[in-house]
């Protein structure tokens, strides 16, 4: 069970910036931070920071919870 409110994390995607949504979708597709950084021409540190912002905004703790939130919109 995740820390998501009854409105699921996917419903909160509107709270993310465009770049955070891009990162979230790539994380959701199973890519590593290194690969995401290469795809988006960013540093791994920047990808990690985006991921932290995503987790905070969606009130989740990790990649697994993000994947669940993206696959189970409510």
C-alpha positions in Angstrom: 0.0 0.0 0.0 1.3 3.5 -0.9 1.1 6.8 0.9 -1.2 8.1 -1.8 -4.4 9.9 -0.9 -7.7 8.6 -2.3 -7.1 10.7 -5.3 -4.3 8.6 -6.8 -0.7 9.8 -7.6 -1.5 9.7 -11.3 -4.3 12.3 -10.7 -1.6 14.6 -9.2 0.5 14.5 -12.3 -1.0 17.9 -13.1 1.1 19.2 -10.1 4.3 18.3 -11.9 6.3 20.4 -14.3 6.5 19.3 -17.9 10.1 18.0 -17.2 9.0 16.2 -14.1 6.2 14.5 -16.1 8.8 13.4 -18.7 11.0 12.0 -16.0 8.0 10.3 -14.3 7.0 8.6 -17.5 10.5 7.4 -18.3 10.9 6.1 -14.7 7.5 4.4 -15.1 8.7 2.7 -18.2 11.5 1.2 -16.2 14.5 3.2 -17.3 17.4 3.9 -15.0 18.4 7.5 -14.0 21.5 7.1 -16.1 19.5 6.2 -19.2 16.9 8.9 -18.5 19.7 11.5 -18.2 21.1 10.4 -21.6 17.6 10.5 -23.2 16.8 14.0 -21.9 20.4 15.4 -22.1 20.6 16.0 -18.3 23.0 15.0 -15.6 22.1 12.1 -13.4 22.0 14.5 -10.5 19.3 16.5 -12.2 17.3 13.4 -12.9 17.6 12.4 -9.2 16.4 15.9 -8.2 13.4 15.7 -10.5 12.6 12.2 -9.0 12.8 13.6 -5.5 10.5 16.4 -6.5 8.1 13.9 -8.1 8.0 11.7 -5.0 7.4 14.7 -2.8 4.6 16.1 -4.9 2.9 12.8 -5.4 3.5 11.8 -1.7 5.2 8.5 -2.6 8.5 7.1 -1.4 10.1 5.3 -4.4 10.2 4.2 -8.0 8.0 1.2 -7.3 5.2 3.4 -5.9 5.5 5.8 -8.8 5.1 2.9 -11.3 2.0 1.7 -9.4 0.6 5.2 -9.4 1.1 5.6 -13.1 -0.4 2.2 -13.9 -3.4 2.6 -11.6 -5.0 6.1 -12.2 -8.2 6.8 -10.4 
